[in-house]
């Protein structure tokens, strides 16, 4: 699958965004361009929004091939990097609106945890929301989306490539609900 010019331009702009840079204890150290954060193995902040419908199904979406990490993978959470000057909640609301076109919805904060994988070191803030309206996908980042049962998403993740960071967020959410 080729990457469209629009996706490539979006990726280049995204790589230049200033991102919150933190230490292992989530203390703010400054800001760095997103690409530099990845290249240097620095720790950033990310948001993960588990979007459910009122029937309890989870929105899963496929990332575009132009994404810097996990291109083409399925994702169980909307979200992204916390930008310079943003807090976690502000970032979560912005990312949910950008990626899935869902705005003005109540976000419930759950927890923060540290995810440490080569090329993806993050303090992760987990949120959830309920939405029964239409989704408006950001074509540069999301190629398709659908609501499915949580159990189905977990089963699919054993057969198809799913983002490990958002799966960790989902599993922590499930464990805390039990």
Secondary structure, DSSP 8 states (H G I E B T S, - for coil): ----HHHHHHHHHHHHSEEEEE-TT--EEEEEEHHHHHHHT-EEEEEEEEEE-TTS-EEEEEE-TT-SSSTT-EESSEEEE-BTT--HHHHHHHHHHHHH---S---EEEEEEEEEETTEEEEEEEEEEE--S-----TTTEEEEEEE-HHHHHHHHTTS-B-HHHHHHHHHHHHHH-
